[in-house]
Amino acid sequence: MSEKYEESKLYRLRHSAAHVMAQAVLEKFPEGKVAIGPPVEDGFYYDFDLPRPLTPEDLEEIEARMREIIKANAPFTREMVSAEQAREIFNGQPYKLELIDALETGGVDEHGNPVDEKPVISIYKSDTFVDLCRGPHLESTGQINPKAIKLMSVAGAYWRGDEHNPMLQRVYGTAWLSPKDLKEHLWRLEEAKKRDHRKLGRELDLYSISDAVGSGLVLWHPKGAIIRHLAERFWADEHLKHGYDFVYTPHIGKADLWKTSGHLDYYAENMYAPIEIENQQYYLKPMNCPFHIEIYKSDIRSYRDLPMRYAEMGTVYRYERSGVLHGLLRVRGFTQDDAHHFCTEKQMPEEIDFVLSFSLNILRSFGFDQISAYLSTRPEKAVGEPERWQAAQTALEASLKRAELPYEIDEGGGAFYGPKIDLKIKDALGREWQLSTIQFDFNNPERFDMTYIDEDGQAYRPYMVHRALLGSTERFFGILIENYAGAFPVWLAPVQVAIIPIADRHVDYARALATELKAAGLRVDLDDRSDRMNAKIRDAEKQKVPNMLVVGDREMENNQVDVRRRSGERLGALPIAEFKALALEDVANKVVG
């Protein structure tokens, strides 16, 4: 959650609604145990240990009671208490007592989040409910709009996220400033269900994940594969135009490589067990960086060689627990559109301008115009000289300003090996997704003893920049599916034209038409089934084909096609040449419709 959200009225509203919900639940289940209940993006939740599973009918009853509590307009009041007093107040509530123990010694806050300093113990009271909480809250329950709250669902959640701890019931709710806001939120949720990439992936025959192959491992079907091919071809063409060199690297590397890079020290839990080959251990690669570094080190580099830009669509493997796997968005094997830049200190500002501009242009080419940035600065524990960090951070921030790109500072949020820019896009539903990262690295040049020879004949460390533009092909494809609801821009659509003959006597004309359009470079599907015309049109609409060409007697006589768009627009009868030119123009201009 952003700092702005935590300071907003919406945050206080949802925090307050969580307390109201907890009161209603405990009234229904007096023997219930409560855990934590924070605001989250678009809502709130509270974790409960209850004598039985909650039902949809329970949620309706709890929601109705919440409205009564809101109507009573009880004030939210804060009190500071000692650990001993807190234990008396929460006697019989084991989860709260565990948090009090942690608060007394420092280490976590009231929501179980890690903190560096011992926090002040505070409680909030409203009506009959008391919670261990720092706030903030509204002044009273009556400031919550009773017509702008809704309980959404119940899910299982381990206490403190540890599978060895008890399983609790997590009740999710949402609260908004007005009924209109709630209505819009519920519409977005319903629309998100329709756009779910897992659902559309099946319906449009784009990809699958097979138990026989393994969880988190994607099988690309022909229609999904052609979209991926087109996106990657565009990606490759743009990289070649802008001075990148392509490299290819293996899927495995020796253990010593990952020791040098630090992955076995800092990233081992995300890596798979080693493979033994001729008494040496190899690991599936979780990242491409060490391989690109080894290519750089394969020769002596001069300042005249820099900047160097290596790009690769490199498949990597990361261990993800089965509970977090999610369609294309969280997988175990994925292809990262990776690039690494090597430059001198003098070249750094210009190189950052270049990579930022390049990243923005690629994202906009896929239809993402709402882009914001986050600049993550030096954390407490970091490698590299502070002067180099400051120079890199200054270069990153100056580049963001020159690009006139909205950005926020994530103080101390950089990796231990360098500051970074994260680019986030908003999709058609206003949801934010992080895609591109521009990351400085002061760690690997040291670990791998990377050098270049400068004008003075001395060896210096190059600046190294990691850049993932689309993130991963799989995740980006999932985002594209949901952004366009499966109706891909014409240039990416797996089938760009569906030809629909009205009767059997029109099939030969339709076949000749298909041959002509394919020769022009269009992807064409001929539906020569004996089904009725309207059924064929409906099938093409379900498959979200951008152009449907109906051909019958009149079209045959006039060498024309009757053009229908998936948007519902009817262009009517057009000469074949005119339609062909129109379709090719849509492809060239990356038209969405």
N, C-alpha and C positions, 0 to 999 in steps of 0.2 A: 504494500500500500504506500502511496505517496505521502509526503509530509503535508501537502495541501489538503488531502482527504482527511488526515488525522486531525487537522485543525478546523474542519468544516462543521457546519450545523448538521449536515447529513450523518456524519460520523457520530456525533453526540446523540442524534435521534436514534440511530440503530443500536448504539450501546445501551441506551435507555430502554429500547424495545426488547432487547435481550433479557434485561432484568425483569421486565413485566412478564415476559414469557416464562422465565424461570419461576416466578411467583405463582403463575397459573398452573404450572406443571406440579409444583410441590403441594399446592392445594388439592390437586386431584390425587397425588401420590405422596401422602405425608411421610411415608417411610423412604422416599426417594433420596438418593445422594446426588449432589451437584458437583460438577468439575469446573470447567471454564466456559465463558460465554462472550467472546469478543465480536466486534464488528468486522466484517470482511467486505470485499468488493461487492457492491450491489445488495448487501444485506447483513445478516448476522447469524450466529448459531449459538447453541448452548449444548454441552455434553451432560448426559444424565445416566445414572445407574438406577434403573427402575425395576420393579418386581415382574414386569411383563413387557413384551414388545408393544410399542405404540401402533395404533391403527389409524387409517384415514379419519374414522369417526372421532377418535381421540383428538386429532389435530383440529377438527372443526369445533369441538367442545372447548379446547384450550384457547383457540382464537377468539371465540365468543366471550370467554372469561377475560381475556386480555382487553377487550373493548370496555368491559365493565370497570376494570382496574384503571384504565385510561380516564374514563368518565369521572372517577372519584377524585382525580387531580391531586394525588398525593405528592408532596415535595420530595426531591432527591436531596439528601443531606449527607455530607462527608464528615467522618470523624477519624482522628488519628488515634491509634491504639498501640499498646505494647504487644509483644508476642504472646505474653501470658493472657492478656485480655482477649486477644484474637482467638486463642485456643478455647477459652470459655465460651465465646460467642458461637464458634463453629464446632462445639463438642458434638460428636456423632456424625460429623461430615469428614470422612477419612481423606478425601481428595483435597479439601481445603486445608486440613491439618498438615498434609504433606507439603503443600505450597508454603504454609506458614513456617515450617522447619527450614525450607530452602530460603525463604525471605530473611529469616533471622541470621542465617550464615552468609547470605548474599549468593548470587549465582543465577537467580531467575526472578522475573517479575510476577505479578498476580495472575498473568495469563500463561505462565510457564515458559516464557521466552528468556533466553540467556541475557544477562546483563553483567557489566563489569564491576559495578559498585553495589553495595548493599542498599536496596531501596527503602524508602519510608513505608511502613505498613499503614495502610488506610482502608477504611470500609465505607461503603455507601449503603444508605437505608432508603427504602421507599415503601410506604404502607407496611405490610407484614414481612417484606423480604429484605434480607441483609446479605451483602456480598463483599468478598475480599476484592477490592478494586481501587485503582488509581483514578478512574474516570477518563475523560470528562463525561458529564451527563447534562441533560436539559434541566431546567429549574424544577419541573414537575411532570408527572405522567400525562397531565392534561395537554401538554404541548405536543404530544404525539397525535397525529390525525388518525382517528380510529378507522376511517374509511380508506386509509393508505397503507395498511399493514396486511400481510398475508403469510401464513405458515406454508412452506413449500414442500418439504420432504423430510424423511428420516433416513439416516444412514448409519452404518457401524463405524466406530472410530476407537482405536486403541488409546488408552490413557497415555498421554504424553507421546503418542505416536510410536510406542514400543510394542511390538507384537507379543512380548512376554507379559505385558500388563493386561488388566481386565478390558474386555470389549464393552464400550459404552454406546448409548444411543445418542447420535448427534441430530438435533432438530434444527433444520435450516428455516430461516424466515427472511422476509424482506420488508423494508419500511421506507416510505418516501414522503416528500413534503406535501404532496397533493394526490388525490385519487387519479388525476390525469397522468401524473408521473408513474404511478403504479400500473395503470392500464398500458402505458407505452412500454414499461419494463416487461410485463407479461406478454405483450405482443412480440417483443424482441426474443423472449425465451421460446415462444411458439414457433417463430420464424427460424430460430436457431435449430430447433428440432427438425424442421423441414430441410434445412441446409446441412444437417449432420453429414460429414464426409463419409462416415461408415455406411450410412443408409444409401446415399447417392452413389457411393463406390460400387455397391451391389447392383442397384437399379440401372446404372449406366455401364456396368460391366467394365470397370476401370482397373480394379486391383482386388486381391484377396489375401488373406492371411490364413494359412492352413495349419491345423494341428499336426498334420503329418510332417510338415517342414519344421515348424517351431514357432512359438509365440514371439511376436515382435519382429518377424522376418517377412518382408513384403514380396508378394508375387505380382508383378506388373502384367496385366492383361494387354492384348493388342491395342485397345483404345486408350488405355492409360499410358502405355509405352510410347505411342505416337505423340501424345501431349508432352511427355517427358523428353522425348527426342527433340521436338521442336523448341522447347524451352532451353534445352542444353545447347542446341545448335545456335540459337540466338545468343546465348551466354558466351559461347565460344567465339562467334564472329565478332562480338563487341570487344572481347578481350584481345583478340588478334589486332583489331583496329587501334587499340590503345596501348600497344607496346608490351603486352604480356608474353611470356614464353610458357608453353605448356610443358608439363612434366608428368610422368607416370611413376608410381611407386608401388612396392609390394604390399600385400595384405598382412604380412607378418614381419617381425624384426627380432633380433637377438636380445636377450635379457639385458646385456650390458648397455645397449642403446637406450633402453627405457630407464636404466639406472642413471646414465649420464643426463638424460633430459629431466629427471626428477619425477617421472610418472610413477615409478615403483615406490617412491617415498610419499608422494602426495595424492596419487590417483589410483592406487592399486585396487581399492574396493570397487571401482568401476571397470576393471579389466577382467578378462576371462583367464582361467587357469592356463599355465604355460603348456606348450607342446614341446616334447623332447625330440630332437633330431640329432642323431649321431652324438649323443651325450651332451648336447647343448640345449639350453632352454630358449624357446622363441615365444613371443606373445602376439596375438592378434592386435593390430594397431587400433588404439582408441583415438589417435590424432595423426595428422600427416606431417606435423612440423619437423620432427627429427630427420625425416627422409629428405625434406627440402633443404635442410641445413647441410646434410651430407652431400647433396648435389652442389651447393654453394662451395663447400670445402674441397671439392674434387679438383680444384685448380687454385693457383694463386690469383687473388683478385686485386685489381687496381682501382683507384678512385675513378678512373676513366670508364670502368665497367658499370659503375653505379649511376642511377639506381637500377637494381635488378628486380624483376617482378616475375615470380613463378606462380602459375595457376594450375589447379588440378581438380577434377571431379573425382575425389578419392573416397572410396568406400571404407568406413571405419566401423568398429564393433565396440559397444559399451554395454556393460552388464546393468540392466535395469530390472528391478523386482517386478514380478508378474502383476502385482497390484497397481502399479503406476503405468503400465502399458496402455496406450490409448490410440487405437487405429493407426493412422500415419503420423500423428503428432508426437507420440512417444514410442520409439521402437528400439530394437537391439542392434540392428545392422542398418546403416544408412549412408548415403553418399553426400559428402560435404563439399560444397563449392568453395574450396579453400584457395587462398592466395597468400603468399608471403613476399613482402617488400623488404629489400635491403638497401640502405642509403647512408650517406654521410650526414653529419649534423647540419651542415649548410643546406643540404638538399631537403631536410626534413619538412619545413613548412610547405614548400611547393609540393612535396610528395603527399602530404596529408590533404591539401587542397584537391589534388588530383583524385585520390582514392575516395574522398567524400563525394565529390561531384560525380564520379563514375558510378558509385553505389546508388546515389539518388536518381540518376538517369535510368539505370536498370530497373529499379523499383517502379518508377513512374511508367516505364514501358509496359509493365504488367498491369497497369491501371490503378496503382496505389498513389494517390495524390496527397493524402493526409499523412504527413511524416513528421515525427518529432524526435528529439534526441536527448540522451542522458550522458553527461560527462562524469565519469567515475575517476576520482582522484586518489592520491597515495594513501594506503592504509597504514596503520601503526607498524605492522610487520611487513617489511618490503625489502627487496634486494635492489642493488643499483645505487649509485651516488644521488643524493638529493638534488644536486644541480641538474643532472640529466632528467630526473623526474620533472622538475620544474620546467625545464625547456620543452619537454614533451607535452606536458599539460598545457603550457602556454600556446604551443603550436596547435593542439587539438581545439582549444577554445577559440583561438583567433580564426581558425578555419570555419568553425560553426558560425561565427559572427559574419564572416565574409559571405557565407552561403545564405545568410539571413534565415537560418533554420531555428525554429523554437527549440530551446533546450533547458534542462534543469541540471543542477550540480548534484551529483551523488557523492557527498563528502566521505572520503575514506572507502569508497566502494570499488576501487580498482583492485585488480588481482595483485598478488604479492610481487609479480614480476613486471607490472607496468600499468599505466593509466589507459583508459579506453573510452570510445564513443559507442553507445548502443543506439541503433536506429529502430524506431518502432512505427508501425503503420496502423492505420485504422481501416477496418474492412467495411463492407456495405451496411453492417448493423452497428457500426461505431465501436466494435470491439478492438482492443489494442493488442497487437502481436509484435514481439521483438523478432527482427529478422537479421539485420546486418550488425556486425561488430567490427570496429577498427581498434586493434589492441596493440599497444607498445609492449615490447618484451626486452627487459634488460638482463633476464636470467639466462636464457639459452645461449646468447653470444658469449657469455662468460663460461658457462658449463662446457660448451663445445669448442671453446678457444677460437672463435671466429675472428678473422682479421681482414683488413684490406690495406694496401700500400698507398699512402697519401703522396701529395706532391713533394713533401720533404723527404721521401724515402723511408719514413717510419711506418710501423704497423699500428693500426688503430682498430677498435671495435666498431663494426657497423651498427647502425640503428636497425632494429628488426621490427616489422609491423605485421601482425596477423590480421587477415581480413576474410571473414566469412560473409558473403553478400546475401545469398538467399537463405543461409543457415544450413539446411539440408534439403536435398531434393524431395524426400518423402514428406517432411513437415510442410515445406512450401507448397507442395501439391495439395496437401490436405487443406491448407489455408485458401488456396485458389479455388478448390471445389466449393468451400463454404462461402467465400466472398461472392462468387458468381452463381451460387446455387446450382452448379453443374452446367449452367449455360455459358460456356467458355467463350472468350473473344473469338471472332471468326478465324483469326490466324492460328489459334490453338485448338479449335474444335476438331475432335477426331474425325467426324464426318461433317463436311461443310455444305454439302448439297445432297438432298434426298430426291431422287426422281421417281415420280409416282404415275405410272401409266393407268389410265382409267379402265381400259379393257385389254384383253389379250391381243387384239389387233394393233395395239399401240406399242407393244413391247419392243419390236424391232427398231422403231424410231427412238424409243427410250434408250436402247442399248447403244445405238450410234451416237446419241447425245452424250451418254456417259463416257464413251470413248473419247469424244472431242474435249469434254471438260477435264477429264483426267490428263489428257495430253497437254492441256494448258496449265497443269499443276494443281488442280483442285482435287480434294478428297471427296469422292462421290460414292453414294450407296444407291443401287437400283433395286427398288422393291417390286419385283415381278411376280409376287404371289397373286393368287386368284381372289384374294379378299376384296371387299368393297373399298372404294376410294377413300371414304371417310374414315374407315378403320386404319388404313395405311397412313393417313394424315395424322390421326391421333397417336399412332405409334411413333412417327417421326417427331411429333411435338414432345412426347414423353422422353425421347432420347435427346431432346433439346438441340435438334439440328437447326442451324441458322437459316438455311434456305430450303424451301420445298418447291419443287417444280412439278406441277400437274400437267400431263400431256394427254390430249385426246384428239379427236378428228380435226378440230379447228387449228390446233397447234401444229399438227402434221401438215395440213394444207398450206399454212403460212410460214412454216419454218420458225415457229415461236415456242415459248414456254410460258405457262401461267404461274407467276411467282408469288409465293406466300412466305412471309417472314415468321420466325418463331415468336416474335413480339405480338403477332396478330395482324400486322400490317399486310395489306393486299396490294401488290404492285401491279397486278393484272398481267395481261399478255405483253411480252417483250420479245423482240428478235433475240435469237440465241447469242449473237455477237454482243449485243448491248448488255444482256445479263452477264455474260462472261467478263466483260470489261468492268462491270459494276462489282462483281464478286472479287475479282483480282485486286481492285482498288481497295475494297474493304480489308483484304488480307494485308496488303502493303501498308495501310494506315493503322493496322491493329485495331480495327473497329470492334467495339464490344458487342453491339446488337446482333 
